[in-house]
Amino acid sequence: MINSDHPTDLPAPEQHAVERIVAEGPRGALVLAGIATVCVVAMWFAFYLMVFLPRGALQ
């Protein structure tokens, strides 16, 4: 079994820094997910405009 230090065993300044970071939330992950979503939607529109519209309507 791996023994690790309990998070409360951290020195006071480090503990406060960890609590501040956790309190900010997953902002970076949400920004990354938003950017990825915008890229996928932009690629879909580009594909639609450059491939499907030039072919015309189905008969």
A tleap script that builds the chain and sets N, CA, C and O, in Angstrom:
source leaprc.protein.ff14SB
mol = sequence {
  NMET ILE ASN SER ASP HIE PRO THR ASP LEU
  PRO ALA PRO GLU GLN HIE ALA VAL GLU ARG
  ILE VAL ALA GLU GLY PRO ARG GLY ALA LEU
  VAL LEU ALA GLY ILE ALA THR VAL CYS VAL
  VAL ALA MET TRP PHE ALA PHE TYR LEU MET
  VAL PHE LEU PRO ARG GLY ALA LEU CGLN
}
set mol.1.N position { 0.844 -1.175 0.000 }
set mol.1.CA position { 0.000 0.000 0.000 }
set mol.1.C position { 0.892 1.241 0.000 }
set mol.1.O position { 1.904 1.283 0.699 }
set mol.2.N position { 0.517 2.239 -0.776 }
set mol.2.CA position { 1.301 3.463 -0.858 }
set mol.2.C position { 0.815 4.421 0.223 }
set mol.2.O position { -0.376 4.714 0.330 }
set mol.3.N position { 1.744 4.890 1.003 }
set mol.3.CA position { 1.423 5.859 2.039 }
set mol.3.C position { 1.757 7.250 1.512 }
set mol.3.O position { 2.878 7.501 1.069 }
set mol.4.N position { 0.788 8.141 1.561 }
set mol.4.CA position { 1.034 9.508 1.127 }
set mol.4.C position { 0.614 10.463 2.233 }
set mol.4.O position { -0.184 10.125 3.108 }
set mol.5.N position { 1.169 11.654 2.167 }
set mol.5.CA position { 0.825 12.656 3.164 }
set mol.5.C position { -0.612 13.124 2.951 }
set mol.5.O position { -1.068 13.285 1.820 }
set mol.6.N position { -1.292 13.330 4.028 }
set mol.6.CA position { -2.647 13.856 3.970 }
set mol.6.C position { -2.574 15.311 3.545 }
set mol.6.O position { -1.653 16.013 3.962 }
set mol.7.N position { -3.512 15.796 2.729 }
set mol.7.CA position { -3.454 17.183 2.262 }
set mol.7.C position { -3.393 18.216 3.377 }
set mol.7.O position { -2.872 19.311 3.164 }
set mol.8.N position { -3.909 17.904 4.553 }
set mol.8.CA position { -3.853 18.863 5.649 }
set mol.8.C position { -2.456 18.944 6.246 }
set mol.8.O position { -2.184 19.826 7.060 }
set mol.9.N position { -1.557 18.027 5.851 }
set mol.9.CA position { -0.190 18.071 6.349 }
set mol.9.C position { 0.671 19.079 5.594 }
set mol.9.O position { 1.838 19.268 5.936 }
set mol.10.N position { 0.109 19.732 4.565 }
set mol.10.CA position { 0.858 20.728 3.813 }
set mol.10.C position { 1.101 21.957 4.685 }
set mol.10.O position { 0.298 22.253 5.570 }
set mol.11.N position { 2.181 22.662 4.449 }
set mol.11.CA position { 2.396 23.921 5.177 }
set mol.11.C position { 1.274 24.908 4.860 }
set mol.11.O position { 0.630 24.810 3.816 }
set mol.12.N position { 1.050 25.838 5.746 }
set mol.12.CA position { -0.078 26.767 5.634 }
set mol.12.C position { -0.088 27.547 4.317 }
set mol.12.O position { -1.147 27.612 3.693 }
set mol.13.N position { 1.012 28.142 3.850 }
set mol.13.CA position { 0.949 28.895 2.583 }
set mol.13.C position { 0.566 28.013 1.393 }
set mol.13.O position { -0.199 28.437 0.526 }
set mol.14.N position { 1.089 26.803 1.350 }
set mol.14.CA position { 0.751 25.908 0.245 }
set mol.14.C position { -0.713 25.482 0.322 }
set mol.14.O position { -1.377 25.362 -0.707 }
set mol.15.N position { -1.212 25.255 1.515 }
set mol.15.CA position { -2.611 24.861 1.690 }
set mol.15.C position { -3.535 25.966 1.199 }
set mol.15.O position { -4.537 25.686 0.542 }
set mol.16.N position { -3.213 27.211 1.507 }
set mol.16.CA position { -4.037 28.331 1.054 }
set mol.16.C position { -3.989 28.462 -0.464 }
set mol.16.O position { -5.001 28.780 -1.088 }
set mol.17.N position { -2.842 28.224 -1.057 }
set mol.17.CA position { -2.717 28.297 -2.511 }
set mol.17.C position { -3.558 27.221 -3.173 }
set mol.17.O position { -4.221 27.478 -4.178 }
set mol.18.N position { -3.535 26.012 -2.614 }
set mol.18.CA position { -4.334 24.916 -3.164 }
set mol.18.C position { -5.821 25.239 -3.038 }
set mol.18.O position { -6.575 25.017 -3.985 }
set mol.19.N position { -6.250 25.746 -1.916 }
set mol.19.CA position { -7.657 26.089 -1.719 }
set mol.19.C position { -8.094 27.194 -2.679 }
set mol.19.O position { -9.226 27.170 -3.163 }
set mol.20.N position { -7.230 28.153 -2.962 }
set mol.20.CA position { -7.555 29.239 -3.893 }
set mol.20.C position { -7.712 28.702 -5.308 }
set mol.20.O position { -8.632 29.098 -6.024 }
set mol.21.N position { -6.823 27.805 -5.716 }
set mol.21.CA position { -6.889 27.227 -7.056 }
set mol.21.C position { -8.153 26.392 -7.224 }
set mol.21.O position { -8.821 26.477 -8.255 }
set mol.22.N position { -8.483 25.588 -6.222 }
set mol.22.CA position { -9.678 24.735 -6.295 }
set mol.22.C position { -10.936 25.592 -6.298 }
set mol.22.O position { -11.917 25.230 -6.948 }
set mol.23.N position { -10.935 26.709 -5.596 }
set mol.23.CA position { -12.109 27.572 -5.528 }
set mol.23.C position { -12.409 28.223 -6.872 }
set mol.23.O position { -13.563 28.556 -7.142 }
set mol.24.N position { -11.398 28.413 -7.726 }
set mol.24.CA position { -11.613 29.040 -9.033 }
set mol.24.C position { -12.373 28.127 -9.975 }
set mol.24.O position { -13.006 28.617 -10.910 }
set mol.25.N position { -12.335 26.839 -9.770 }
set mol.25.CA position { -13.096 25.905 -10.588 }
set mol.25.C position { -12.363 25.509 -11.858 }
set mol.25.O position { -11.213 25.890 -12.076 }
set mol.26.N position { -13.050 24.738 -12.691 }
set mol.26.CA position { -12.429 24.184 -13.898 }
set mol.26.C position { -12.506 25.133 -15.093 }
set mol.26.O position { -12.896 24.715 -16.183 }
set mol.27.N position { -12.146 26.383 -14.911 }
set mol.27.CA position { -12.273 27.385 -15.969 }
set mol.27.C position { -11.465 27.012 -17.204 }
set mol.27.O position { -11.961 27.153 -18.322 }
set mol.28.N position { -10.239 26.540 -17.032 }
set mol.28.CA position { -9.396 26.191 -18.171 }
set mol.28.C position { -9.974 25.050 -18.993 }
set mol.28.O position { -9.914 25.076 -20.222 }
set mol.29.N position { -10.527 24.058 -18.328 }
set mol.29.CA position { -11.133 22.929 -19.039 }
set mol.29.C position { -12.362 23.379 -19.818 }
set mol.29.O position { -12.593 22.910 -20.932 }
set mol.30.N position { -13.141 24.271 -19.254 }
set mol.30.CA position { -14.320 24.772 -19.950 }
set mol.30.C position { -13.934 25.611 -21.166 }
set mol.30.O position { -14.586 25.535 -22.208 }
set mol.31.N position { -12.882 26.405 -21.037 }
set mol.31.CA position { -12.406 27.202 -22.174 }
set mol.31.C position { -11.919 26.281 -23.287 }
set mol.31.O position { -12.235 26.498 -24.456 }
set mol.32.N position { -11.157 25.261 -22.930 }
set mol.32.CA position { -10.661 24.308 -23.929 }
set mol.32.C position { -11.808 23.581 -24.615 }
set mol.32.O position { -11.779 23.403 -25.833 }
set mol.33.N position { -12.809 23.161 -23.866 }
set mol.33.CA position { -13.970 22.496 -24.458 }
set mol.33.C position { -14.737 23.442 -25.369 }
set mol.33.O position { -15.228 23.023 -26.418 }
set mol.34.N position { -14.848 24.691 -24.994 }
set mol.34.CA position { -15.522 25.684 -25.841 }
set mol.34.C position { -14.788 25.915 -27.143 }
set mol.34.O position { -15.414 26.001 -28.199 }
set mol.35.N position { -13.470 26.016 -27.088 }
set mol.35.CA position { -12.668 26.209 -28.296 }
set mol.35.C position { -12.805 25.000 -29.217 }
set mol.35.O position { -12.958 25.157 -30.429 }
set mol.36.N position { -12.752 23.805 -28.654 }
set mol.36.CA position { -12.893 22.593 -29.460 }
set mol.36.C position { -14.273 22.543 -30.113 }
set mol.36.O position { -14.384 22.153 -31.275 }
set mol.37.N position { -15.313 22.926 -29.398 }
set mol.37.CA position { -16.663 22.924 -29.950 }
set mol.37.C position { -16.779 23.922 -31.099 }
set mol.37.O position { -17.370 23.612 -32.133 }
set mol.38.N position { -16.222 25.106 -30.923 }
set mol.38.CA position { -16.258 26.113 -31.985 }
set mol.38.C position { -15.517 25.611 -33.227 }
set mol.38.O position { -15.976 25.830 -34.348 }
set mol.39.N position { -14.387 24.946 -33.039 }
set mol.39.CA position { -13.635 24.404 -34.174 }
set mol.39.C position { -14.447 23.350 -34.925 }
set mol.39.O position { -14.467 23.345 -36.155 }
set mol.40.N position { -15.108 22.466 -34.201 }
set mol.40.CA position { -15.909 21.416 -34.845 }
set mol.40.C position { -17.081 22.024 -35.614 }
set mol.40.O position { -17.358 21.611 -36.740 }
set mol.41.N position { -17.761 22.984 -35.029 }
set mol.41.CA position { -18.893 23.625 -35.707 }
set mol.41.C position { -18.405 24.378 -36.944 }
set mol.41.O position { -19.053 24.327 -37.989 }
set mol.42.N position { -17.279 25.072 -36.839 }
set mol.42.CA position { -16.728 25.791 -37.990 }
set mol.42.C position { -16.356 24.831 -39.117 }
set mol.42.O position { -16.608 25.130 -40.285 }
set mol.43.N position { -15.758 23.675 -38.786 }
set mol.43.CA position { -15.421 22.687 -39.811 }
set mol.43.C position { -16.681 22.122 -40.455 }
set mol.43.O position { -16.698 21.873 -41.661 }
set mol.44.N position { -17.735 21.919 -39.670 }
set mol.44.CA position { -18.983 21.395 -40.221 }
set mol.44.C position { -19.571 22.398 -41.215 }
set mol.44.O position { -19.979 22.012 -42.311 }
set mol.45.N position { -19.617 23.679 -40.846 }
set mol.45.CA position { -20.132 24.693 -41.762 }
set mol.45.C position { -19.273 24.802 -43.021 }
set mol.45.O position { -19.810 24.932 -44.121 }
set mol.46.N position { -17.958 24.752 -42.876 }
set mol.46.CA position { -17.074 24.817 -44.039 }
set mol.46.C position { -17.320 23.628 -44.962 }
set mol.46.O position { -17.386 23.803 -46.179 }
set mol.47.N position { -17.454 22.444 -44.419 }
set mol.47.CA position { -17.726 21.248 -45.221 }
set mol.47.C position { -19.076 21.386 -45.919 }
set mol.47.O position { -19.202 21.064 -47.101 }
set mol.48.N position { -20.076 21.858 -45.198 }
set mol.48.CA position { -21.409 22.021 -45.777 }
set mol.48.C position { -21.386 23.030 -46.917 }
set mol.48.O position { -21.950 22.780 -47.982 }
set mol.49.N position { -20.740 24.161 -46.700 }
set mol.49.CA position { -20.726 25.226 -47.714 }
set mol.49.C position { -19.871 24.864 -48.925 }
set mol.49.O position { -20.198 25.264 -50.042 }
set mol.50.N position { -18.796 24.124 -48.733 }
set mol.50.CA position { -17.877 23.846 -49.841 }
set mol.50.C position { -18.142 22.518 -50.545 }
set mol.50.O position { -17.676 22.320 -51.668 }
set mol.51.N position { -18.877 21.606 -49.914 }
set mol.51.CA position { -19.104 20.297 -50.531 }
set mol.51.C position { -20.572 20.102 -50.903 }
set mol.51.O position { -20.879 19.807 -52.058 }
set mol.52.N position { -21.477 20.262 -49.948 }
set mol.52.CA position { -22.867 19.935 -50.219 }
set mol.52.C position { -23.580 20.984 -51.066 }
set mol.52.O position { -24.308 20.618 -51.989 }
set mol.53.N position { -23.402 22.262 -50.789 }
set mol.53.CA position { -24.097 23.283 -51.561 }
set mol.53.C position { -23.664 23.313 -53.028 }
set mol.53.O position { -24.529 23.457 -53.892 }
set mol.54.N position { -22.377 23.186 -53.359 }
set mol.54.CA position { -21.999 23.190 -54.772 }
set mol.54.C position { -22.579 22.001 -55.554 }
set mol.54.O position { -22.752 22.115 -56.767 }
set mol.55.N position { -22.881 20.885 -54.917 }
set mol.55.CA position { -23.435 19.726 -55.617 }
set mol.55.C position { -24.888 19.948 -56.011 }
set mol.55.O position { -25.368 19.303 -56.944 }
set mol.56.N position { -25.580 20.809 -55.353 }
set mol.56.CA position { -26.975 21.075 -55.693 }
set mol.56.C position { -27.927 20.168 -54.943 }
set mol.56.O position { -27.516 19.393 -54.078 }
set mol.57.N position { -29.196 20.269 -55.278 }
set mol.57.CA position { -30.244 19.499 -54.594 }
set mol.57.C position { -30.248 18.050 -55.082 }
set mol.57.O position { -29.849 17.760 -56.209 }
set mol.58.N position { -30.700 17.157 -54.221 }
set mol.58.CA position { -30.848 15.752 -54.609 }
set mol.58.C position { -32.062 15.601 -55.521 }
set mol.58.O position { -33.052 16.320 -55.382 }
set mol.59.N position { -31.972 14.668 -56.444 }
set mol.59.CA position { -33.080 14.475 -57.383 }
set mol.59.C position { -33.772 13.161 -57.135 }
set mol.59.O position { -34.731 12.827 -57.830 }
savepdb mol mol.pdb
quit
